[in-house]
Amino acid sequence: MSVYPITVEQIWLDHKGGTKSYHLTRLVNNTGASVVVNRWGKTGVFGDLQAKLYTIAQLKSSQRDLGSKLRQKQSGGYEVKKDQVGTASNEE
């Protein structure tokens, strides 16, 4: 059974001070299982990473957690630099 297509949602944020960045990524496969990846650190450096897996039944939780983290960062001085949604497939 294929997990494709996979929906990829990415949000890049930079702090108003210009020295910190935060990246939010959510991957959802065709069954509804998902992972949310948070990456943060000084601008230009890979920094730290945290990933959380969600089961099929927790799809809404992954959406809610991503939105909650985004609001938290925006209220802490971060601004959205880029926001995109795409799809990965196994078709050539």
N, C-alpha and C positions, 0 to 999 in steps of 0.2 A: 504494500500500500504506500503510495506516494504522499509526502507531506506538502507537496507543491500544489498550488502557488503559495508563496509566503509573502505576506504583506509586511512592509518595513516602514515604520513611522520614525522619523528622526527630527529632533529639535536641538539646535545649538544655541546656547546662551552665553553672553559675555557680561561680566560684572561692569558696572558703570565706572569703576576705578581703573579698568583696563588691564588688570593684572591676573584675573582669574577667569576660568571658563568652566562651563558645565554642559554635558551632553546627555540627552535622554534618547533612548532608542527602544522601540517596542517591536518585536517580531511576533507575528501570528501566523500559524500554519493553517492548512485547509480544514483541519479538524476543530480548530478553535483553541488549541493549546498555545500558550504564549510565554514569552520571556521579556522582562523589562531590564534594560541595562542602563545604569547610571555611571557616568565617567566624569571626573572632575580633577582640577589641578590648576597650576599656574598656566597662563596662556602660552601656547607653543610647546608644552610638555605633555606626554601621555597622561601622567598623573595616576590616580587611583580609580578602581573599578568595582562596582557591586552589581551582581545579577540576581534576579529573583524569577524562579519558574512558577508558572500558573497552569493548573490543569484546565481541561476543556470547560469544566463547570465554573471556573474562576475567571472567565473572559472579562466579565464586567468589572471584576476587582482589578484586573491589570489596567483597564481603561481609567478607572477611578484613581488608582495609585499614580499613574503617569500624570493625570491632571492635577492631582494634589501636589506632587513634587514640583510641577511647573508653576503653580500658584505660589508655593512656598518660596521658590527661587526668585520669582518676579517681585514678591513683597520684600525680599532681602537685597534688592539692588541689581538684580540680573535683568538683562533685556534680551529678547529673542533676536538672534542674528540671522537664523535660517530655520525654516520649517518645511519639511517635505515628506511626502508619502509615495512609496513606490511598491512594485511587485517584482518578486524574483520567481522565475519558473525554470523548469528543467528542459524547456524546449530550446532548440538551437536555432 
